[in-house]
Amino acid sequence: MRKHKMESLMRLKTGFDALMGYLRRLAQVPLFKERYETSLSDRILSTINDAILVTNQDLKIVEINPAFTQVTGYAREEILGRTPSLLSSGRHDKEFYDNMWHSINESGQWKGTIWNRKKNGDIYPEWLSISTLVDSVGKTTHYLATFSDLTHQKSSQNQTHLLAYYDSLTGLPNRVLFKDRLNLSLSQARRDMKTVALFFLDLDNFKSINDSLGHAIGDQVLQGVASRLSNSLRESDTVARLSGDEFCVILSGITSQSHAIDMAKKILDCFKHPIMVGQRELYVGTSIGISLYPEHGKDAEILLRHADSAMYQAKETDNKRYHIYNASLTSQRERKVKLENDLCEALQENQLKLAFHPQIDLSTGRITTIETLVRWQHHNNGEIPPSQFIPLADETGLILQLGNWILDSACRQMAEWRKNADLDIRIALNVSEQQLCSGRFPDRVARALQKSGLPSEALELEISESVLAKDCEEITKSLYMIKELGVQIAIDDFGIGFSSLCNIMHLSINKLKIDRSLIADLPNNNCDNQLVMAIVNLAHNLYLTVCAGGIETREQFQLLKRLGCDQAQGHLFSEPINADKMAAILQSDTEKHGHIELLQISNTES
């Protein structure tokens, strides 16, 4: 197809040159000069299906044909006297055009695929051929460009080539072209003994926007980001979209590290203002990892890997959102990747275990609820703290798979306990923001209840106060659907976030769990005493149960009981324990009419 197209273009050029020569010869005959010069030229141009553009040696447009207007939308009177740069899409950098003009000046022609912009703003691909027109002494007088719109020629090899090198959503170079550009920049830097900076960008908050508002909105955000990045860079720089919300920038020919830092700050500044999508103002930030040639590596793969590592470090830095690579990041990133792989393996091979932490009714000593916690005994590294692998699971998206496993296992375990003993207690488990935003979580809860046979009222889901405070339609929708199932909802870590009382009331929350940080200094910290008392009163006024976490001393227990707190949880009563020990306590608890021995001692002393 491409060969056929090129042959057609060559025949077109040959025919056009012959006709132009014929016209020039006719122009020397007075009889024809006045009568046919204009009319014949117009008829020839109007019969050619491909768009034609003619400029003088100063690149001012002097002639077009009707096909040009059909393709671009520009009328003849709008375009004459302008330059072809009016059609530029902005998708090609200075190097692209330098190479094009080098070919035209050396060989007199250039052919290839290019992105241009129509009058209405649409960007489209075209197959373009440019040739020089010379006078009798060989001096260039005009440039002739012929082109055709490739938008609808999906079977064209040229179109396939175009799609292989450019991202279809944003129009930026894709990963393949990015690597070509990076290798070229490194080659030039080696020759000229210059520095190249590589930026790896990952958007902050994009996943939340994509999950809650939908992929159509997410796509428009990505297009807005691409536009801002392109506008903030020099023509000699390259910005590419690698995948998802990951972008890379190549800064060629810089002279110092401070130059790269200045550019990183400039990029960060362009994210300070919201991106408008319809009537929505959406804020999207970014984290930037920076690696430098030759300081941090001498080939593309190493520099990309090091910039990626630096980007993750930037995400963990509070005071700035960019980070320059250093050697220690490699080992940190490698450990993190290995831990992620090990966690995938642990989920697949059922290496994770559940631990159980009871919540106690302060007035009766009965176990009311058992909170489910997850434990990971690594085959080589021993026990991995949840503080390490839970954030990793949340960051990598494994939290959905992990959360589903906890949900199924907890429901199954509680159903078994209730079957073996006459128990009126609930099983509780934490739910992440990603689970609530997935859009499928209510159905997942319903399926877990049905599969295990656990009554819905025996399940309690704990939502952190920070998640409830988010203005997210998908979270609210999921919580409403979960409530309709009859499942209980508790607000975890209450007292340190900014949750709305309206949300608590409208969502029919059942329980507030006071954060352990407000309990730690009881009863010695009068400020915390007053805060806890206020939370207890607030909960009771809203007809909610209130539970205090982190109880470690009898003094804390006694004060909370005087303040009217309903439930408590902490090491004073029990540490998190495995299923067998929990079953033994439940059996003993049943035989003793629902009392835990340690709590009986506390009751006696109070």
Secondary structure, DSSP 8 states (H G I E B T S, - for coil): -HHHHHHHHHHHHHHHHHHHHHHHHHHTSHHHHHHHHHHHHHHHHHH-SSEEEEEETT--EEEE-HHHHHHH---HHHHTTS-GGGGB-S-S-HHHHHHHHHHHHHHSEEEEEEEEE-TTS-EEEEEEEEEEEE-TTS-EEEEEEEEEE-TT-TT-HHHHHHHHHB-TTT-SB-HHHHHHHHHHHHHHHHHHT-EEEEEEEEEESHHHHHHHH-HHHHHHHHHHHHHHHHHHS-TT-EEEEEETTEEEEEEEEE--HHHHHHHHHHHHHTTSS-EEETTEEE--EEEEEEEEETTT-SSHHHHHHHHHHHHHHHHT-SS-SEEE--THHHHHHHHHHHHHHHHHHHHHTT-EEEEEEEEEETTT--EEEEEEEEEEEETTTEEE-HHHHHHHHHHHTTHHHHHHHHHHHHHHHHHHHHHHS----EEEEEE-HHHHHTS-HHHHHHHHHHHHT--GGGEEEEEEHHHHTS--HHHHHHHHHHHHTT-EEEEEEETSS---HHHHHHTT--EEEE-GGGTTTTTT-HHHHHHHHHHHHHHHHTT-EEEEE---SHHHHHHHHHHT--EEESTTT---B-HHHHHHHHHHHHHTTS--HHHHHHHHH-
